[in-house]
């Protein structure tokens, strides 16, 4: 092949990037969290995206905010979690261990995590999910327990994938411009391929695209 575009989680695989570099194959990493000189990249700022979401929850008045973390093998999951804990700490809020649930970015892992969080004696008033699939699962668990979203529980996601607007209530989330990122990735890989064919050095461009906080029906101030 003339070039390869790596989506998650391969975009964060050091071994994969090293092998492709040794094979002299141009690479563009999409939606990763740790750009390297081994590949061009297109991503958003996951850390700042998560910070903006947590700040929004704090502005609504939430203090008992839980987190469903993402796949530990995917760098953006760590960035989103770090942003959550840093922003809560800045607000002077200590997150209790029972408000921290592991996840794997899958719907099923979201079901397990949300069930664990919502069975706690001190139930959170809001759940920050590290992606939309797990947030959708949390909404399903809440409904199954007779909780109303967002009246009894605010649930937010990340990525703004199609599921965010196909469930009820629609998810408040961080929009990641996936289509635009895909277009940029194709442009970058073509530039690298053409550069190599003409004998020019290929530039390793790192693009950070804009994220947007999208407010929908799954978020509201906590009950008094």
Buried (B, 14 or more C-beta within 10 A) or exposed (E): EEBBBBBBBBBBBEEBBEEBBEEEBBBBBBBBBBBBEBBBBBBBBBBBBBBBBBBBBBEBBBBBBBBBBBBEEBBBBBBBBBBBBBBBEEEEBEBEEBBBBBBBBBBEBBBBBBBBBBEBEEBBBBBBBBBBBBBBBBBBBBBEBEBEBBEBBBBBBBBBBEBBBEBEBBBBBBBBBBEEBBEBBBBBBBBBBBBBEEEEEBEBBBBEBEBBBBEBEBBBBBEE
